[in-house]
């Protein structure tokens, strides 16, 4: 029992500096979350472009499949524009608040 208490207290003492470094401001946390959302969104848009290309290649002139590929193309374009605007909005807000 004493060994468990000693080992847990030693681990706690070793973790104290790490816990102190974990304090971040709200602005830093919001920036980190926004960056992660943009990264995930960018990967989704890249996957959308690849799927759109595959849809066009496999359409083989069939009107229904071409319409599906066109719809996917418009979604990929919209997603790309959305990611670009979101990145610009984040930069605008950061500059406005002086972050």
N, C-alpha and C positions, 0 to 999 in steps of 0.2 A: 504494500500500500504506500509506504514511504517513497519507494522508487518511482511509482506512478506520479505522486505529487511533485517530486523533485524534477522528473522529466518534463511534466506539463508546465511547471513554473519556469524551467529553463527555456522551453520553447516559447513561452509567453514573453520572457525577457529578450529573446532574440528577435521576436516579431515586433517589438515596440518601435524601433526606428522605421520599419516598413509601414506601420500604421500611421506614423506621423507624416510620412511622405504622401499618404493617401488623401490628404486634405486638399481639395481643389475648389476653385471658385465656381460659381454658377455659370459664369461666362465660359470658362474652360470646359466645363461639363457639356454645355449646350453646343459648343464648337465641336467637341469630340463626337457627340451624338449626330450632329449634322454631317460631319465628315463620313461617318460610318454609313449613314443613310444614303449619301451620295455615292459611295463606293458600291453598295448593294444595288442601287438603282442603275448605275452604269453597267454593272455586270448583267442585269436583267435586260437592258437595252441592247447590249452586244448579243445576247442570246436571241433576242427578238429579231435582230438583223440576220443572224445565221438561219433561223427558222424561216424567215421571209425568203431568203435566197433559195433554200431547199424547196419551199413551196413553189416558187417560180420554176425551178428546174424540173420538178416532178409533175407540173401541170400538164404538159404535153398537148397544149392547145385546147384542152377542155374548158369551156366557158365557166363552169361552176368552180373548178379549181383555180382558174385565173382570178375570178372574183374574190375567192378566199385569200389568195396571195396578195391581191391589191388591198384588201382590208387589213391584212397583216402589215403591208408596207406603210399604210397610213398610220397604223398604231405605232410602228417603229419610228416613223418620223415624228409623231407626236411625243413619244417617250424621249427621243433625243432632244427635242426642243424644250421639254419640261426639265430635263436634267441640266441643260445649259442655262435656262432661266433661274433654276433653283441655285445653281452655283453663283450666278450673278447677284441674286438677291441676298445670299449669305455674305458675299463680299461687300455689297452696299450697306447692309446692316452693320457689319463689322467696322467699316469706315465711318459710318454715321455716329456710332457710339465710341469711336476711338479705341477699339479693341485691337 
